[in-house]
């Protein structure tokens, strides 16, 4: 025998936290909602793990970054869930789901039934082993996806002061971790498979296994051009080099050297380089956690296919956040996005669609992504396809950016160092897809262009 709920959320990350708040705002009753998470803590703002959490002084710690502080909203502590009659089942994995029969079984053996299920299982970090490299279990090889990873990385950082770190991958995890390592007085070498750092981490196309993985799970990531243009990437890389970071490009990790305690002492690269390492951070991409639903729900582009109400191929089952492949109305195509803003907004939309279906329109989402490292902070809106026009002060590095123009319309905008108002303006302008007739004029107008839209 088990319990029954009206609403169950599987997964207790960013999307689950924002969904919980939305449920209370829409009037969920005591005992109707249950969240099941294999993490031991209430939902938190995952992006904090590669930023404030790794600082040497006054690092960010829970409860200060529980959701929904990232959207300047209430901080939902375990007490908040209790006070709102929400059952928070922590440290418990959902082992199986029967999407048709509306039941699931947890790692404690409990069977739970529901009327509506929201899948918010997020993603896991890709492991080196999946690319044919052994050694991920060494105590000084770190990944960064959840709080336990972050705790471990923070501990290894403490014991590696003035030592050497190798960061594998130049995506946002690699870039943000490298900055934190420098701030912690660690010498950093970044190993990039491609020519530049980018928002998307370069995948290690080393063997057949990786090719298969890429084709199966990353068709979307593979087809999008890298977000950082060479000019943007060069700006940030020059800054990192000024901080002592070394870049080794166009090669990949092939193996580790270990000491007698099975700690990594060096990494071997395909180009023949051997780099001494007290600490290795691996950020080579993620894989959505969809295995519970394969064979039960329609899967597309590596995620659970949902409609514009975030509803899957089973009408009682919804998917939000990193696992959902949804229709981007603005571009007329299906996409899966691994961004916190999407996790928050898709969560709110799904709850609204479940609780107030007649009042909930189509999800009209403008893709948005941000990152912060050192004193830099950027935001990107829209799509990075078509021709690029750069604007602003790349020399002094204060406010600069780029527009993407496709078929005569502005479709994307990147801005470093903007104010809150400027980010709002570029977001609104990008959503409107204004016509661009003269690229030189656009370059001359720079940021001012979006104010005229
Ligand atoms: P999320 O991963 O947050 O939550 C999924 C939850 O489900 C986890 O708690 C997981 O343990 C649990 N779970 C999975 N399977 C389960 C099962 N079978 N049973 C029970 N529980 C299960 N984005 C951005 O736009 N800007 C940024 O700067 C950053 N920075 C950043 C830093 C770091 C370190 C990471 C790891 C990620 C980011 N992101 C980001 C990405 C962003 O955090 C991510 O898109 C959201 O966390 C996605 O939210 P979800 O709720 O979908 O997954």
Boltz pocket constraint, residues with backbone or C-beta under 6 A from the ligand:
constraints:
  - pocket:
      binder: B
      contacts: [[A, 10], [A, 11], [A, 12], [A, 13], [A, 14], [A, 15], [A, 16], [A, 36], [A, 37], [A, 38], [A, 39], [A, 44], [A, 45], [A, 46], [A, 47], [A, 48], [A, 49], [A, 50], [A, 92], [A, 93], [A, 94], [A, 95], [A, 120], [A, 121], [A, 122], [A, 123], [A, 144], [A, 145], [A, 146], [A, 172], [A, 173], [A, 289], [A, 292], [A, 320], [A, 321], [A, 322], [A, 323], [A, 337], [A, 338], [A, 339], [A, 340], [A, 341], [A, 343], [A, 368], [A, 369], [A, 370], [A, 371], [A, 372]]
      max_distance: 6.0
